[in-house]
Amino acid sequence: MSASDLGIRRLDDVLAWTSPGGEVLAVACDSLGAIGPKPLDEVRVPAYVVGRFACRVPLMELLAIGARPLVVVNALAVEPSPTGEEITRGVREEMVAAGLDPDLCLTGSSEKNVPTSQTGLGIVALGAFGQAGPRWGLAREGDVVVAVGEPKVGGEVTLDDRSIADIPTLSQVLDYPGVGDVVPVGSGGIASEARRLAGRAGLTFEADCHGDLNLEKSAGPATCVLASLPPQAVQGFLQHLLPTGRPCQPVGVLRGAYSPGVRG
């Protein structure tokens, strides 16, 4: 039996499942290792911060394609206390930012049998689409791709950094009239995610970045977001995002798909 027979569809990093009754569910996940407060962690940060960013990624992936988050699964590879408790506190905070009640919508487990010397966890977020279905393939030829936030990774990432995107910033992006496809940027970097965004609509991405933004650098835990817009909407979009304090910069243009005999 194939995935299509089961009603399963891949939307980049999100899996969507259509039930026999027509409901469409979405599943996103993220993992983290060697980042935290333990002795063998390569990047030393508080467990609370680990929970915030680990949960933020799958929630942003769901929200970006129009899914309403429903449930979060917190799979901890650390002891329940103190590390597990602090990670979970961060997870709960991000759930609240996404409109979820952690007391009702959070489940998970931790390592209770052996001591751990390095932080590890996985986060799964389950969501559902409304009647409009996924926000997918909305970009059009000639659209400008704008990056909101800056790519940062590892020790560069802090909670109080106003140059990185977060869930409220993503909500502002999605609220702007005329925004097409929206993509949180992860370890693949801006250029890689922009090409995937373009591919949703059968287009190609042509980089055109006049600042010092590194389009190849990892954005770690979704520290920036891409949005496609018609050229005439870009200036208004930049003004709309100004109150967030996040840097916004056009990084390229969407062109028609390459075909033989046509210059790419």
C-alpha positions in Angstrom: 0.0 0.0 0.0 1.4 3.4 -1.0 1.4 6.6 1.0 -1.2 8.1 -1.3 -3.4 5.1 -0.7 -3.2 5.9 3.1 -4.0 9.5 2.5 -0.4 10.7 3.4 1.2 13.7 1.6 4.6 15.3 2.3 4.6 19.1 2.6 8.4 19.7 2.9 9.2 18.8 6.5 5.5 18.2 7.5 3.5 15.1 6.8 -0.2 15.6 6.2 -2.8 12.8 6.5 -6.3 13.0 5.1 -8.7 10.8 7.1 -11.5 8.8 5.3 -13.8 11.4 6.7 -11.9 14.2 5.0 -10.2 15.7 8.0 -6.5 16.7 7.3 -4.0 16.3 10.1 -0.3 17.5 10.0 2.7 16.2 11.9 6.0 18.1 12.3 9.0 17.3 14.5 12.4 18.4 15.5 15.3 16.9 17.5 18.2 18.2 19.5 21.5 16.8 20.8 24.6 17.9 22.7 23.0 21.4 23.4 22.2 22.0 27.0 23.5 22.2 30.6 25.1 18.7 30.9 28.8 17.9 31.2 29.2 16.4 27.7 27.1 19.0 25.8 29.0 20.8 23.1 27.0 24.0 23.4 26.2 25.0 27.0 22.8 26.7 27.4 20.1 26.4 30.1 17.7 23.6 29.8 14.8 26.1 29.7 16.2 27.6 26.5 16.6 24.2 25.0 12.9 23.5 25.5 11.9 26.9 24.0 13.8 26.5 20.8 13.2 22.7 20.3 9.4 23.2 20.6 9.4 26.4 18.5 10.6 24.7 15.3 7.8 22.2 14.7 5.1 24.7 15.9 6.4 27.2 13.4 6.4 24.6 10.6 2.8 23.8 11.3 1.7 27.4 11.5 3.6 28.4 8.4 1.5 26.1 6.2 -1.8 27.0 7.8 -2.2 24.1 10.3 -3.6 24.8 13.8 -1.4 23.1 16.4 -3.3 20.6 18.7 -0.8 18.4 20.6 2.9 18.4 21.5 4.9 15.3 22.4 8.0 16.0 24.5 10.4 13.0 24.2 13.2 13.6 26.6 16.5 11.7 26.7 17.4 13.2 30.1 16.3 12.6 33.7 13.0 14.0 34.9 14.6 16.5 37.3 16.1 18.9 37.1 16.9 18.9 33.4 13.7 17.4 32.2 11.6 19.8 34.3 13.4 22.8 32.9 13.2 21.7 29.3 9.5 21.1 29.8 9.0 24.6 31.2 10.5 26.0 28.0 8.3 23.7 25.9 5.2 24.9 27.7 6.1 28.5 27.2 6.3 28.0 23.4 3.0 26.2 23.4 1.4 29.1 25.1 2.8 31.4 22.4 1.2 29.2 19.8 -2.2 29.3 21.5 -2.1 25.9 23.2 -2.9 25.0 26.8 0.0 22.8 28.0 -2.1 21.3 30.7 -4.3 19.8 28.1 -2.2 19.4 25.0 1.3 18.3 26.2 2.5 14.7 26.8 5.9 13.1 26.9 8.4 10.9 28.6 11.9 11.1 30.1 14.8 8.8 31.0 14.3 7.2 34.4 16.5 4.1 34.2 20.1 5.3 33.6 22.0 8.6 34.3 22.6 10.9 31.4 25.6 13.1 30.7 24.5 14.7 27.5 21.2 16.5 26.6 19.0 15.0 23.9 15.3 15.3 23.0 12.7 15.1 20.3 9.6 17.1 19.8 6.6 16.1 17.8 3.7 18.5 17.1 0.3 17.5 15.7 -2.0 20.0 14.0 -5.1 20.2 11.8 -6.0 22.2 8.8 -9.2 24.2 8.4 -11.5 24.0 5.4 -9.1 26.1 3.3 -6.5 23.3 3.6 -2.7 23.8 3.5 -1.1 27.2 2.6 0.9 25.6 -0.2 2.0 26.6 -3.7 0.8 30.2 -3.4 3.9 31.8 -4.8 3.8 33.2 -8.3 6.4 34.0 -11.0 8.0 37.3 -10.3 7.3 37.2 -6.6 10.0 38.6 -4.3 11.3 36.4 -1.5 11.9 38.3 1.8 13.8 37.0 4.8 12.5 38.0 8.2 15.2 37.5 10.9 18.8 36.4 10.6 20.3 32.9 10.3 22.0 32.0 13.6 23.0 28.6 15.0 24.5 27.0 18.2 25.9 29.5 20.7 24.7 32.5 18.6 21.1 31.7 19.5 19.6 33.5 22.6 16.1 34.1 23.7 16.4 37.9 24.0 17.9 38.4 20.5 15.6 40.7 18.6 17.3 39.8 15.3 15.8 36.3 15.1 12.2 35.2 14.3 9.8 33.7 16.7 6.2 32.5 16.8 4.7 36.1 17.2 6.9 37.3 14.3 5.6 34.4 12.2 2.0 35.4 13.0 2.7 38.9 11.8 4.1 37.6 8.6 1.1 35.4 8.0 -1.3 38.2 8.8 -0.1 40.5 6.0 -2.5 40.5 2.9 -0.9 39.2 -0.2 1.7 37.0 1.4 2.1 33.8 -0.5 4.2 30.8 0.7 5.9 31.1 4.1 8.8 28.9 5.2 10.7 28.8 8.5 14.4 28.4 7.7 16.4 25.7 9.4 19.8 24.1 9.1 19.6 24.1 5.2 19.9 27.9 5.1 18.0 30.6 3.3 19.0 29.6 -0.3 18.0 26.0 0.2 14.7 26.8 1.8 14.0 29.4 -0.9 14.5 26.8 -3.6 12.0 24.5 -1.8 9.5 27.3 -1.6 9.9 28.0 -5.3 9.5 24.3 -6.1 6.0 24.2 -4.5 4.7 26.3 -7.4 7.0 24.8 -10.1 9.3 27.8 -10.0 13.0 28.5 -9.5 14.7 30.8 -7.0 17.1 33.5 -8.3 19.2 34.9 -5.4 19.4 38.7 -5.4 20.6 39.8 -2.0 22.3 43.2 -1.7 23.1 43.1 2.0 25.6 41.0 4.0 23.1 38.2 4.8 24.7 34.7 4.4 22.2 32.7 2.3 24.0 29.4 2.9 24.3 29.7 6.7 22.3 27.4 8.9 19.4 29.1 10.7 19.4 26.5 13.4 16.1 26.5 15.3 14.1 28.5 12.7 15.8 31.8 13.5 14.5 33.4 10.2 11.4 33.0 8.0 10.9 33.4 4.3 7.8 34.9 2.6 6.9 35.3 -1.0 5.2 38.5 -2.1 4.3 40.4 -5.3 6.9 43.1 -5.9 4.4 45.9 -5.3 3.6 44.5 -1.8 7.2 44.3 -0.5 7.5 47.9 0.8 4.2 47.6 2.7 5.3 44.3 4.1 8.6 45.7 5.4 6.6 48.5 7.1 4.2 46.0 8.6 7.1 44.0 10.2 8.9 47.2 11.4 7.3 47.1 14.9 8.6 43.5 15.5 12.1 44.8 15.5 13.2 41.9 13.3 15.4 42.7 10.3 13.7 42.2 6.9 15.4 41.9 3.6 14.6 40.8 0.1 16.9 37.9 -0.9 15.7 36.9 -4.4 13.1 36.6 -7.0 11.0 33.6 -8.2 11.3 32.8 -11.9 9.6 30.4 -14.2 10.8 26.8 -14.2 13.8 25.9 -16.4 13.0 24.0 -19.6 15.3 23.0 -22.6 15.9 25.8 -25.0 15.0 28.4 -22.4 17.8 30.3 -20.6 17.6 29.5 -16.8 
